[in-house]
Amino acid sequence: METFDPKGNSKATDDGFFMERVEMLYEQGLVDLRAFAEREHRPFEEVRRCMAELHCKFLFDVSSPQAVGTKDREELVHRVLKSVSQELESLETLTGAQSFFVIVNPHDQDDQGFLGGTVVGREFWRGHRGCGAPGAEAFKTQCLRVVPQLTTAAFGPTTRRTVSNANSRKKGPARELKTELYAGVRDALRAVSGVRNAEMKWTNHSKLSAYGVRLDGWPDGVPAQNPSTLSVAQNKLLLDLLHEGKLYFSRLEGRPIPDINGGEDEKLSDRDEDAMFEDSIDYTWGSGEAKGNSSESLFMVSSLRGLCIIR
């Protein structure tokens, strides 16, 4: 026989009234924000966004004793990223803009990550040469190199997860070595040449003259080959020489900085030889995904973001 519980009914009523009062407080807060924006001669949406950012800072601040736990924080991050991905899909519907973004945590090798955006954008990232899982690894390595002050403690304790693509981890150290070598040589080339999209000519160094530079210090015992075909010892030697300044680029005398735009990627017929991570790209790793899914696991979740809008 069911009995009436006055305490339970009272609790439910109180909860309902509480949420009503919270909503009233929220509406009053918007009124105050609008008045503040008028006094500051600022757009209301700008002030509202600033306030939202402050609330997010509280939610994600791991140093605060009142901040949420690691698991709750990861769920919040995932919800935010999923929302952003859905917004980008809505943008595609409204304007036709295509986009994708990749989230990586460079300090956690085993955490899953996030690839979001439109279907076209996500498929482009997964299938484009040098992107996909190897591209995420390259981005992660780049983050560790250019932002060394970031530490694991800044992200709080992490939860270990099982990596779905086990094959991508079989050659971890060798791949990391190649990734660092690819990125280091490319960055050095672009810094000296002044060409932001310059690519290393691994099998024909003379072609570097197109960028107005030459490569000095290449060891005699190492063939002019893509690092994907070189041994670990040879790649390590090249990387050590690069770090020591013995392998370097220098400008050709009397050669001005070439004017090469972003479309040069399509103009250079020999770009294929410069592809990164060719031996480890798996073009089928995402083939089982449902097309309508607006968010996917890639490698890791973090606050470091790569965002690309394709119009």
QUIHU-V829260 format. One line per field, one symbol per residue. psi: psi as a letter, one per 40 degrees, with the letter a starting at -180 (. if undefined). Layout:
# QUIHU-V829260
psi=???
This chain:
# QUIHU-V829260
psi=hiihgddddddddddddddddddddddddddddddddddefiiddddddddddddddddeheeheeiiidddddddddddddddddddddddddeehiiiihhiheehdeiiahhiaiddddddddeiheaadddddddddddddegeehidddeiiihiihhdgddeedfcdddddddddddddddddddddehdfiihgdegddeeddefiihiehidehigihddeiiddddddddddddeeehiiiihhehihighadeddddhefddeehifdeehheededeihdeheiiicdihaehihhhhh.
